[in-house]
Amino acid sequence: MDEIPKFVKMLSRDACRSNILDVPKVFTKKYGHRIPTTIKIVLRTGYTLWLDYDKKKSQFFGIKELFSDFSVTGGQLLVFTYSDGFMFDLCIIGVDGGEIQYPPIVHKLQDCSPQNVSIREIGWSFIRGITTGPKVVDEVELPTSFVEHLGRYIPADLEISVSCGVKILGGYNRKEKKINGLSSLCNMVGYRHLNSFNVLLLTYYGREKFTVSAFDSAMVEIFVKVIPAVHVERFAVLEPSFEIVVQPFHLLRYSYGVDIPSKFSKLSDRWDRLDYITVYEGKRCWKLQVRARRHGNRMCIHDGWIKFRSDMRLAVGDVMKFIWQSESIRNFDVLVLKKVQNAD
């Protein structure tokens, strides 16, 4: 997948009085050779503005008109996405972290009407900073403005796309207004938790679909790439799959957990003591809770098992093969080998 780089600019009051916008030097150093010295920024409503790009100083010139037209006075953030050629897409994030409601205007030199924003085509974004400290972060709270605008449309189960093309399953807690399950983003790059990132940008495309982008301390996007296990020592010992043979007690009305056989512990030991894996079969998928037994370290499948076994129509003696997907230790394709029934 081609990189479509982004950077975020936090605006102070003084910055909003200036006609100059500093571009992160890391961004210019990495992508400046691809970008001409005159660029066009395009907002979701079709508003466009031409700027000069001084690569030596890593600055945009001519930005003050935008601040004036959209009443940007400080505390907001600008998200620039370099699409191609001389084009940058731009969204404005309000002081609470949610994308603003844009006034229906175009630039004074444009001879056209403002466009309606299509959530499914363009999306609607919010930003959350990740606090540092000992607490492991696995969820982000949605800004109030975002919830008021779109919260009623967001389902409980989410599909979140990452820049590398991998999709992870997350969840939306409507009561707490939080999205969870984002630790999978860390698992793909070898980070322990989200605290390793500085800022997360989440964009909603309607129904269950979100995208997530992570940014470093320079506020430049980090392109997530799945770590190839064969090249990384900490993953080199992992088995690419695990198997479970369905036993009678796995089909009881109440589930007491399905143990992962100890011979696959090199894989299961990489999970947290309370974790989640995503299992795929064709176009279907399930989110299964895996956790350590109360007395001991044996990992077992717990929440989600009853629905999974029902959907897969499992029977005693069936063999389930979980084959890791995209070299992620929390994403698996499942293959069920049905027990051969002896003919009488």
N, C-alpha and C positions, 0 to 999 in steps of 0.2 A: 504494500500500500504506500502511495506517494505521501511524503510529508506535506501537510498544509499547516505551516507554523503560525503560532499565535503568540502575542505578548499582551500583558495587562499593564495599564498605566494608572496609578493612583494619583488623584488630582488634589492638590492643595489650593487654598484660596489664591495664593500668589501665582500658581501655575495657570489658573483660569483667567488671570488678567494679562497673560502674555500671549504673544502670537507664535511662540516657539514651544514645541513639545519635545522633550528629551526622549529618545528611543533607547531602550536598554542596549548597551554596547555589546553585550553577548549576542543579541539578536542581529545587530548589524554585522558583527564579525562572522557569524555563521551563515547568514542569508543575504547580506548586502549585495553580493556579487550577482544575485538573481534579480535584483530590483532596480528599475531605472531611477533617475534623479527627479522625475516628476511622477507623482502617483495620484490616484483618485480613490477617495474613501467613499464607501456606499453604505448608508444605513438601511435598515430593514424596510423603511417606508419609501425608499427610492431617493431620498435626499442624497445628493452627491456634492463633494467638495474636492477641488484640486489642491494639492500641497506640493511643496518642494522638499526634496530629501537630500540633506547634506550628510553624506556617508562619513566624511572625515570627522565631523562633530557629532555624528549620530543623532541628528535632530530633524524633525518635521517643521516646516515654516508655513504659516497661513492658517493656523488652527482656530484663531480667536473667533472667527465668524460662527463656527459651530457652537462654541461656548455660549455666544450671545443668542443664537437662534433657539437653543434648547435649554436656556436658563441654567447652564452648568456653572455653579459658583464655588465648588469645593466639596470634598467628601465623596464624590462619585468616582467610579472607575470606568476606564475605556478598555474594551477588549478588541484588539486588532487581529484580524485573521487574513494573512496574505494568501489570496486565492490563486492568482496567476498574473503574469505580465505586470501591469501597473496598478492592479486592483487590490484594494484592501476592503474587506467587509468589516463593519464596525457596529458594536452594540454598546449601549450606555447602561451601566449598572448604577442603581441608586444607592443612597447612603445606607439603606438597610440590607444591601447585598442582592436585591432583586432587580431585574431589568425594568427600566422605567416605562411608563405609558407614554409613547411618543406623540407629540402634537402633530396634527395633520398638515404638515408643511413640507415644502421643497425649497431648495436654495433659490435666491432671487434671480439667478441667471437661468434657471431651468424653466422650460416652457412645457410643463406637464403637471399632472395631478399626483398627489401622494398615493402610494399603493397601500392596499390592505395587507396586513401581516398574516401569512399562512403559517400556523403553528406546525403543521405536518411537513411543510416544505423547508421552512427556515428555522423553526424552533423558537423557544423562549427560555432565557438563561437566568441562572443565579450563581453567585460566587460565595464560597465559604472559606475563610482562613482556617488553617489547622493549627491549634495551639500546641506548643511544645510542653513537654513534661512527662512524668512517669505513666500517666493514664493512657492506655491504648485506645485509639480512636477508630471506631468501626462504622460510625454513622454521622450524618450531617443533618442539621435542622434547617428546614426551609424558611426563607424570609417571610414575614407576614404578608408583604405585598404580593409575593409569588403565590402563596396559599390562597389569598383572596381572589386572585385572578384565575388560577388554574387548579387549585387544590381539589375541587370537587370532581375533577375529571381523572385524577390519578388513581389507578387501582392498587390493590394490596401487593400484587406480584409484579415485579418490574424486570425488564430486559435492558441492561445497560451496556452500550457499546464503547469499547476502548479504542484508542488511536491505532493499535496494531491490528484491528479488525476482529479481535476476540470479543465475544459477548458473555457477560456474566449475569447471574440472576441476583436481583436485590429485592428489597421489600419496602413498602411505604406504611409507616405507622401513622394512621390518620389522627389518632388522639394526640400523639406527641409531636406530630408534624415532622417526622424524621424519616430519612432514607437510610436503610441499613444494608449490610452485605458488601460494603465497599472494600473490605479487607482483601477480597480476591484480586483487586488491582495491585496490591502489594505482593501477593503471592506470585504473580506473574513475573515480577522483576526482582524477586529475592529480598524485598523489604519485609521487616517484621510487622509494621503497622503504618497507618496513614500519617503518623507524625513525621515520617521521613519526607513528606511533601510540604510545601509552603501554602499553596492555595489550590482549591479544586473548583473547576467550572463545570457545572452540570446544565445540560440543555435538554428541554422536554419537547418531544415531537408528537405528542398526542398518544392516547391509549396507554400502553405499558412501556413506551420507548423513551429512553434517555441516552445521552452520550455523556462521557466524563473526560475531562482533560485535567492534567496535573501540571503545576507550575513550580519552578524552583525559586530560590531566594532572589534571583534577578528578575522574577516575574515573566520568565520565558518558558514556553511549554516544554515539558519533558515528554519525549516520544517513547511510549511504553512499548517494549519489545519483549516477547516471551523469551525467557532464558533457555537456550538449548541445553538440556540436561547432560548431554554427552560432553559438553565443554566446561561445565561448572562442577567443581569438586564436591560442593555440598549436596548436589543432586545426583552425583554420579552413581551412588549406591542404590538408587531407587529402582524398584521393579516397575515395568511399564503397565502392569495390570494386577488385579487381584481377583480371586474367585471365591464364591460362596455356594455351597450345596444346600438347597432348601431342605430343612428338617421339619418334622411334624410340629415342633413347638414354635417354629417361625410363623405358623399359620393359625395360632390361637387367636381368640377374639381380641384379647388385650396383648399388646406387644411389650415384651420385656427386653427388647434389644436383640439385634442380630450381630453376633461377634464377627469381627474380621479375623480370619485365621492368623495365628502367630507367625507363620512363615512369611507373611506379607508385612511384618512389623517395620521393615526398613522404609516402607511407604507410609504406613499409618502413623508412625512415630513423628512424621513431619507435620501432622495436623496438630492444631491446638487441642487442649483437653475438651473443649467445647467448640465445635467447628461445623462447617457445612460443606457438602459437596453437591455438585450439579451433575445429574445423570441424564444422558440423551439416548433416545431410541427413535430414529427417523426424525419426524417433526415434533415428537413429544419430548418433554423434559420434566424432571422432578428435582426438587430441592430437598436433600436428605440431611438431617442432623446426624453428625457423628460425634461421639463423646466417649471419654474414658469411664470405665466401670468405677463405681464408688470406691471399692477396695481393690486397687490394682491399676495397671496401666493398659489393660486390654481395651482396644477401641471397639465400639459397636455402632451399628446404624440404629437410630432411635426414631425421633419424630419424622414423619413422612413415609415410614416403612409400610404402614397398613394400606395407604392409598397406592403406593408403588406396586405392592404385591397384587393388589386387586386389579389395577390397570394392566399389569403384565400377565395376569391369570396364572400365577405361579402355582406349582404343585410340588408335593414331596418328591425329592430326587432330581428336580431340575437344577441345572448348573448355571449360575450367573457369572459371566465374565465381564468385569469392569475394566475397560481399556482406556488409558488416559488420553485425553484429547488436547491437541495443541501443546503438548508437553507441560500441561498444567496439572499440579497435584490435586486440584479440586474440581476438575472437569473430566468426565468420563463418558465414553460410549458404552452401552450395555448390550451384551449378546446373551440370549438365553438358549441353552441347549436343553431341549425337553427330554425328560426321561423316556426311554423306549419301553413301551408296555409290552409284556410278553403275551403273545396270542395263545389262547386256550385251544 
